[in-house]
Amino acid sequence: MSMKEPTPRRRIKFSGTFTEEIRRLMKKKREELGLPYLTIAQYFKINWSTFRKWESGETINCGLRHRPLIESFINGELDTDLKSLYAANAAKYPSTTSSKVYQAMERVANTYTLCANNPIIGENMLAKIEQIAMDTLKHLVTAAKNRQRQPYYGQQKGRKPRGR
């Protein structure tokens, strides 16, 4: 019985034009790696919004110097480097924070940056985020207080649990 070797995945070529397939592959790869735009932008030495525009279709073509990088990126050849770069950046935050939180924080920061010409919109956004955070904290505190009032499983009302 001979074992078949896995079929190598076909290499995807990138000509410099962001087709729908290339954009889809870029987004899929970025999300698969859990990378925020800022990390990829840092690696590509571009502004974060440039990568976002490549991915979203707002930009049709890219310059010659980025073509090999994008091709390597969508073919998974940069995964290790990008994960290392992201890990180094993420080390600045508590390890219990999920990548979804990092991505949300990045979206907020990027959106706020885009509000530079409309500071009132930016300030309104921050006020709403602050209100949501405060409402969430109040809800958590209330829920914790209510749990403390509930008798423990197997505990009779009015009796203190042993060893507490």
ABEGO torsion letter per residue (X at the ends): XBBBBBBBBBBBBBAGBBBAAAAAAAAAAAAAAGBBAAAAAAAAGBBAAAAAAAAAGABABBBAAAAAAAAAAAAGAAAAAAAAAAAAAAAABBAABBAAAAAAAAAAAAAAAAAAABAAAAAAAAAAAAAAAAAAAAAAAAAAAAAAABBBBGBBBGBBBBGX
